[in-house]
Amino acid sequence: MSLLGSVHLIRRYPFKGMRGEDLARVFVRTSGLTGDRVYALTDAGSTSNFPWITSRLVPEMVLFEPKLLDPPPPEVKYPAESNYRVEITFPDGTVQAAESPAFVPALEARWGRKLKLRFSEGGMHDARPVSILGLSSLEQLEREVQMPLDHTRFRANFYVKWREPGPFFEETLLGRTIQIGDKVRVHVSKRNKRCVVITLDPRTAQSSPQILKHVGQKYGGNAGVYASVIDDGVVNVGDPISLV
Protein backbone atom coordinates (compact mmCIF):
# COMPACT_ATOMS: atom_id res chain seq x y z
CA MET A 1 0.00 0.00 0.00
CA SER A 2 1.19 3.52 -0.77
CA LEU A 3 0.90 6.29 1.82
CA LEU A 4 -1.43 9.10 0.72
CA GLY A 5 -1.69 11.28 3.81
CA SER A 6 -3.10 11.34 7.32
CA VAL A 7 -6.23 12.20 9.29
CA HIS A 8 -5.98 15.78 10.59
CA LEU A 9 -9.44 16.18 12.13
CA ILE A 10 -12.36 13.87 12.92
CA ARG A 11 -15.79 15.42 13.21
CA ARG A 12 -19.14 13.93 14.19
CA TYR A 13 -22.62 15.49 13.98
CA PRO A 14 -24.96 13.88 16.53
CA PHE A 15 -27.93 15.87 15.24
CA LYS A 16 -28.30 16.29 11.49
CA GLY A 17 -28.10 19.97 10.47
CA MET A 18 -26.76 21.20 13.82
CA ARG A 19 -23.22 21.85 15.01
CA GLY A 20 -20.71 19.01 15.18
CA GLU A 21 -17.97 17.98 17.58
CA ASP A 22 -14.28 17.23 17.12
CA LEU A 23 -13.09 13.79 18.22
CA ALA A 24 -9.69 12.27 18.97
CA ARG A 25 -10.86 8.79 17.92
CA VAL A 26 -14.04 7.08 16.81
CA PHE A 27 -15.39 3.70 15.75
CA VAL A 28 -16.29 3.59 12.06
CA ARG A 29 -18.70 0.90 10.90
CA THR A 30 -20.55 0.25 7.66
CA SER A 31 -23.20 2.81 8.65
CA GLY A 32 -20.54 5.48 9.33
CA LEU A 33 -19.07 7.05 12.44
CA THR A 34 -20.77 5.83 15.61
CA GLY A 35 -23.12 8.57 16.80
CA ASP A 36 -23.01 10.54 13.55
CA ARG A 37 -26.33 12.05 12.46
CA VAL A 38 -28.31 9.70 14.67
CA TYR A 39 -30.95 12.37 15.36
CA ALA A 40 -32.76 14.38 12.71
CA LEU A 41 -35.86 16.47 12.16
CA THR A 42 -38.21 15.98 9.25
CA ASP A 43 -41.17 17.86 7.86
CA ALA A 44 -44.09 16.10 9.56
CA GLY A 45 -46.27 16.32 6.46
CA SER A 46 -43.64 15.54 3.82
CA THR A 47 -43.89 12.54 1.50
CA SER A 48 -40.54 13.38 -0.10
CA ASN A 49 -37.60 10.99 -0.22
CA PHE A 50 -35.57 13.88 1.19
CA PRO A 51 -37.70 15.16 4.10
CA TRP A 52 -34.89 16.51 6.29
CA ILE A 53 -35.11 19.85 8.06
CA THR A 54 -31.54 21.16 8.19
CA SER A 55 -29.74 24.49 7.95
CA ARG A 56 -30.43 24.30 4.23
CA LEU A 57 -34.01 25.32 5.15
CA VAL A 58 -33.47 26.81 8.62
CA PRO A 59 -30.08 28.57 8.67
CA GLU A 60 -29.99 29.11 12.43
CA MET A 61 -29.75 25.35 12.96
CA VAL A 62 -25.97 25.76 12.61
CA LEU A 63 -26.10 27.64 15.94
CA PHE A 64 -27.71 24.75 17.85
CA GLU A 65 -25.18 22.61 19.70
CA PRO A 66 -25.97 18.95 20.45
CA LYS A 67 -24.01 17.01 23.05
CA LEU A 68 -24.01 13.28 23.65
CA LEU A 69 -24.36 12.90 27.42
CA ASP A 70 -22.61 9.52 27.61
CA PRO A 71 -20.68 9.24 24.32
CA PRO A 72 -20.18 5.77 22.85
CA PRO A 73 -16.75 4.35 23.77
CA PRO A 74 -14.64 4.38 20.58
CA GLU A 75 -13.73 0.69 20.89
CA VAL A 76 -17.36 -0.47 21.10
CA LYS A 77 -18.97 -1.40 17.80
CA TYR A 78 -22.54 -1.54 19.11
CA PRO A 79 -23.01 0.89 22.03
CA ALA A 80 -25.84 0.78 24.51
CA GLU A 81 -28.99 2.80 23.84
CA SER A 82 -28.06 5.13 26.70
CA ASN A 83 -24.90 6.16 24.85
CA TYR A 84 -27.04 8.04 22.33
CA ARG A 85 -28.85 10.34 24.77
CA VAL A 86 -28.33 13.92 23.62
CA GLU A 87 -28.95 17.43 24.92
CA ILE A 88 -29.20 20.43 22.63
CA THR A 89 -28.12 23.94 23.60
CA PHE A 90 -30.21 26.59 21.83
CA PRO A 91 -28.64 29.85 20.61
CA ASP A 92 -30.11 31.66 23.64
CA GLY A 93 -28.49 29.19 26.05
CA THR A 94 -31.61 27.10 26.73
CA VAL A 95 -30.82 23.40 27.06
CA GLN A 96 -33.26 20.62 26.23
CA ALA A 97 -32.98 16.88 25.80
CA ALA A 98 -33.99 15.59 22.38
CA GLU A 99 -36.29 13.08 24.10
CA SER A 100 -38.05 15.81 26.09
CA PRO A 101 -41.75 16.25 25.18
CA ALA A 102 -41.08 20.00 25.03
CA PHE A 103 -38.23 19.82 22.49
CA VAL A 104 -40.09 19.44 19.20
CA PRO A 105 -42.94 21.84 20.15
CA ALA A 106 -40.33 24.49 21.05
CA LEU A 107 -38.78 24.22 17.58
CA GLU A 108 -42.19 24.14 15.87
CA ALA A 109 -43.11 27.41 17.57
CA ARG A 110 -39.73 28.92 16.76
CA TRP A 111 -39.69 27.98 13.06
CA GLY A 112 -43.38 27.83 12.19
CA ARG A 113 -43.16 24.25 10.91
CA LYS A 114 -44.70 20.93 11.91
CA LEU A 115 -41.79 18.68 12.76
CA LYS A 116 -41.08 15.06 13.53
CA LEU A 117 -38.08 13.83 15.50
CA ARG A 118 -36.30 10.78 14.14
CA PHE A 119 -33.59 8.56 15.60
CA SER A 120 -31.48 5.86 13.99
CA GLU A 121 -28.33 4.23 15.37
CA GLY A 122 -27.17 3.85 11.78
CA GLY A 123 -27.29 7.58 11.11
CA MET A 124 -29.26 9.51 8.52
CA HIS A 125 -26.90 10.62 5.77
CA ASP A 126 -27.58 12.43 2.53
CA ALA A 127 -25.60 10.18 0.21
CA ARG A 128 -22.91 7.94 1.77
CA PRO A 129 -21.96 7.30 5.42
CA VAL A 130 -18.52 8.98 5.36
CA SER A 131 -17.41 12.33 3.93
CA ILE A 132 -13.82 13.43 3.32
CA LEU A 133 -12.27 16.82 2.53
CA GLY A 134 -8.61 17.65 1.97
CA LEU A 135 -7.22 20.66 3.83
CA SER A 136 -5.43 21.73 0.65
CA SER A 137 -8.83 21.92 -1.08
CA LEU A 138 -10.13 24.19 1.67
CA GLU A 139 -7.04 26.40 1.42
CA GLN A 140 -7.48 26.68 -2.34
CA LEU A 141 -11.11 27.75 -1.95
CA GLU A 142 -10.06 30.37 0.61
CA ARG A 143 -7.62 31.86 -1.89
CA GLU A 144 -10.18 31.85 -4.67
CA VAL A 145 -13.07 33.44 -2.75
CA GLN A 146 -10.65 35.73 -0.88
CA MET A 147 -12.07 35.13 2.58
CA PRO A 148 -11.30 32.77 5.48
CA LEU A 149 -13.43 29.63 5.45
CA ASP A 150 -14.06 27.83 8.72
CA HIS A 151 -13.68 24.13 7.93
CA THR A 152 -16.89 23.38 9.81
CA ARG A 153 -18.88 24.98 6.96
CA PHE A 154 -18.21 21.83 4.95
CA ARG A 155 -19.44 19.34 7.57
CA ALA A 156 -16.99 16.58 6.63
CA ASN A 157 -16.21 13.61 8.87
CA PHE A 158 -12.52 13.41 8.01
CA TYR A 159 -10.37 16.43 7.20
CA VAL A 160 -7.20 15.10 5.62
CA LYS A 161 -3.63 16.25 5.07
CA TRP A 162 -2.64 14.72 1.74
CA ARG A 163 1.00 14.19 0.78
CA GLU A 164 0.09 15.43 -2.68
CA PRO A 165 0.37 19.25 -2.43
CA GLY A 166 -2.35 20.16 -4.95
CA PRO A 167 -6.01 20.79 -4.07
CA PHE A 168 -8.87 18.32 -4.59
CA PHE A 169 -6.59 15.29 -4.51
CA GLU A 170 -9.48 13.40 -2.91
CA GLU A 171 -11.33 13.49 -6.23
CA THR A 172 -8.53 11.51 -7.91
CA LEU A 173 -9.43 8.64 -5.56
CA LEU A 174 -12.94 8.15 -6.94
CA GLY A 175 -13.52 4.46 -7.55
CA ARG A 176 -10.55 3.49 -5.34
CA THR A 177 -10.32 1.87 -1.91
CA ILE A 178 -8.28 3.50 0.83
CA GLN A 179 -7.27 2.30 4.28
CA ILE A 180 -7.50 4.64 7.28
CA GLY A 181 -5.42 3.53 10.24
CA ASP A 182 -4.93 -0.17 10.98
CA LYS A 183 -8.26 -1.61 9.91
CA VAL A 184 -10.80 0.75 8.36
CA ARG A 185 -11.18 0.53 4.60
CA VAL A 186 -13.52 2.75 2.60
CA HIS A 187 -14.44 2.94 -1.05
CA VAL A 188 -14.39 6.50 -2.39
CA SER A 189 -17.56 6.48 -4.42
CA LYS A 190 -19.00 9.92 -5.09
CA ARG A 191 -18.24 13.64 -5.26
CA ASN A 192 -19.88 15.74 -2.55
CA LYS A 193 -22.42 17.99 -4.25
CA ARG A 194 -22.77 21.17 -2.21
CA CYS A 195 -25.78 23.27 -1.24
CA VAL A 196 -26.40 26.56 0.56
CA VAL A 197 -25.10 25.13 3.85
CA ILE A 198 -21.50 26.02 2.90
CA THR A 199 -22.51 29.66 2.59
CA LEU A 200 -23.44 29.85 6.29
CA ASP A 201 -20.97 31.16 8.83
CA PRO A 202 -21.06 28.47 11.56
CA ARG A 203 -20.60 31.12 14.27
CA THR A 204 -23.34 33.54 13.16
CA ALA A 205 -25.45 31.76 10.49
CA GLN A 206 -24.89 34.76 8.19
CA SER A 207 -24.79 33.80 4.52
CA SER A 208 -22.06 34.47 1.94
CA PRO A 209 -23.74 33.31 -1.31
CA GLN A 210 -20.58 33.92 -3.34
CA ILE A 211 -19.03 30.76 -1.88
CA LEU A 212 -21.60 28.40 -3.38
CA LYS A 213 -21.66 30.43 -6.59
CA HIS A 214 -17.90 30.02 -6.95
CA VAL A 215 -17.95 26.29 -6.16
CA GLY A 216 -20.74 25.88 -8.70
CA GLN A 217 -19.03 27.82 -11.47
CA LYS A 218 -15.52 26.41 -11.04
CA TYR A 219 -16.06 22.93 -9.61
CA GLY A 220 -19.52 21.92 -10.78
CA GLY A 221 -20.86 22.40 -7.27
CA ASN A 222 -18.58 19.75 -5.76
CA ALA A 223 -16.17 19.97 -2.84
CA GLY A 224 -14.91 16.80 -1.16
CA VAL A 225 -15.99 13.19 -1.61
CA TYR A 226 -18.23 10.56 -0.08
CA ALA A 227 -17.15 7.05 0.80
CA SER A 228 -18.76 3.74 1.74
CA VAL A 229 -17.25 1.63 4.53
CA ILE A 230 -15.92 -1.81 3.61
CA ASP A 231 -14.09 -2.83 6.81
CA ASP A 232 -14.85 -1.28 10.20
CA GLY A 233 -12.65 -0.34 13.16
CA VAL A 234 -11.28 2.59 15.16
CA VAL A 235 -9.85 5.70 13.48
CA ASN A 236 -7.61 8.12 15.38
CA VAL A 237 -6.48 11.65 14.61
CA GLY A 238 -3.07 11.28 12.97
CA ASP A 239 -3.77 7.86 11.46
CA PRO A 240 -2.14 7.24 8.08
CA ILE A 241 -4.26 6.93 4.94
CA SER A 242 -3.04 4.52 2.29
CA LEU A 243 -4.15 3.38 -1.14
CA VAL A 244 -5.18 -0.27 -1.12
N, C-alpha and C positions, 0 to 999 in steps of 0.2 A: 504493500500500500504506500502511496505517496502522500506526504504531509502537505495539506492545503492551508492550514491556519489554525486558529484556536478560538474557543468560546470566550468572549470578552464580558458579556452580560447575559444573564438569564432573567426573563421577566414572565410573570404569570398574572392573569386577569381573572380573579375569582368570580366577578360579576361582569357579564358581557356588556360592553359599552361604557363601563366605569373605569376609574383609575386602576393601574396595575401595581405590582410589587416586585422589587428586585430580590433575587434568591441567590444563595451561594451554591446550592445543589438541589436537584429535584429528580424524582423518578419520572421517566418517560415511558409510556406504554403505547399500545397501538392506537388508543384514543387520544393521545397527546400527553401534555404535562399534567400530572396529578393535580387536581384542584383548579385547572384552567377553564374558565368560562363555564363553570358548573351551574351558575345561576344566570337567569336571563329574564327579561320582560318581553312580552308579546302584546300585540294589539288584540284585545279580547274578542273583537268581532271579525278578525281577519281570516280569510280562507286562503291566503297566499302561501306559497311554498317558502317565502322569505318574510315571516311575520315579525321579525325582531324590532324592538324599540331600542335604539342605540343613539349615540351622539350624532349619528347621521341625520336623525329626525329631531332629537332634543339635544342641542349642543351642550347645555350645562351638565349633562351626564358625565362629562370628563372631569367635573369638579367633585363628584361623589366618590368617596374613598371606602371601598370594602376591605374588611379585615377578617381573615379566618381566625377564629378564637382558639382553636386547638389544631394548628396546621398538620397535615399528614406527614409523618416521618418520611424522609426521602428514601429510605431503604425499603419501605413497605409498598408492595405492588397494589394491594387492595385494602385501603384504610377503612377504619370503622366509620359508621355513619356520623358519629359525633365529630369527626375530624373536619367535616364540611360545614359546621355551623359558622355563620358569618354575620358580622355587624357592619352597618353602613353608616359612615359619618357624612351628613348632609353639608352643603356649603356653609350653612349658618351655624354649624357645630352640633346640631341635633344628631343623636345616635339612635339608630333603631336596628333591631335584628330583622333579617330577611323573613324569618318565620313569624314575626309579630303580626297579629291581625290588623294592626294600625299601619303597617308599612305600605302596602299597595294603595289603600285609600288615601294616604298622605301624598303619594306621587300622582294619583289620579286627580286630586284637587289641585295640585301644583301645576300639572301639565295639561289639564283639560282633556284627558284621554281615559278610556276604559282599558284597564291593563290586566294581564294575567301573569302571575309569577310561575316560572318553570325551573325545575332542578333536574340535572342529569349528571351522574358521576362521570360519564364519558365526555362531558363537555359539549357545548353547542357552538360549533365553528362554522364560519362562512363557507369554506372550501375544503381545506385539508387540516389535519390536527396540529401541524407544526408550521410556524412561519420563521423565516430567516432573512436577515438584512445585514449586508456588509457595512462596516463603519466607513470604508472608503467611498461607498455609494452615497452615504449620508453627507460626507464631507464635500463630495462633488456637487450635490444638490445645493448645499449651503453656498458654495461659490457661485453657482449659476443663478440662484434667486437673490443673492446678495443680502442674506439675512441669516442669523443663527437659527438652527432648527433643533429643538429639543428632540432627542431620539424617541421619546415616549409618544410623539405624534404618530409614529408609524406602527406602534402596537405589535412589534415582533416578539417572538418568544426567545430567539437567540440572535444576539448582536455579535457579529463575528469579525475578528481581525484576520484577513486573508494574507497569505505570503505574497500573492500577486498584488502589485501596487495599484493597478488600475481599478476604476469603479465598476460596479455591477458584475464583478467576477462570478457572483452566485448564479447569474443567468446562464453562464457557460456550463453549469452543472446540470441543466435540465435533462432529464432522462437518465441521470447517473445515480449511483448509490454511494453515499458517504457514511463513514463511521465517526461517531462523536464519542470520545472517551474510550473506555475499554470494551463496551458491549453494544451501545445503541447504534443501530444502523437505520438510516432513512433514505427513502427514494425521493429525489428532488423532481417534482412532477408538474409544477405549474407556476407561471408568473403570478405575482400578487397585484391584481387589478385594484387601483386605488379609488377612493371616493372622497367626499367632502371632509371626512374625519381628519385627514392630514392637514387640512387648512386651519384646524382649531388649536389655539395655544392651550396646552394642557394645564397651565396655571391660571388662565383667565377665561377660557372658552371663546376669546375673540377670534374672528376669522380673518385669514389672509388668503383670499381666493386665488391670488397669483401663483401660489404653490401648486395647487391642483392643475391650474391652467398650463403651467410650465411642464409638469410631469406628463400631462396629456399630449402636449404639442411635441415634446422632444422624445418621450419614451413610451408613447402609446398608452399612457395612463398607468404603466407598471412601475413598481419599485419594490424589490425584494422577491422572494420565491416562497412557495408552499412545498411542504414535503409530507409524505406518508411514512409511518413508522413500520419498519420490518422486524427489527429485534429490539426488545425493551431493555431497560436498565437505568442506572443512575448517571446523570450528567452533572459535572461540576464546572464552576467558573475556572477558566484556564485549561480545560481539557483540550487535547489536540483533535483536529478534524482531518481525516484522511480520505482519499479516494479509494474505494474498494475495487 
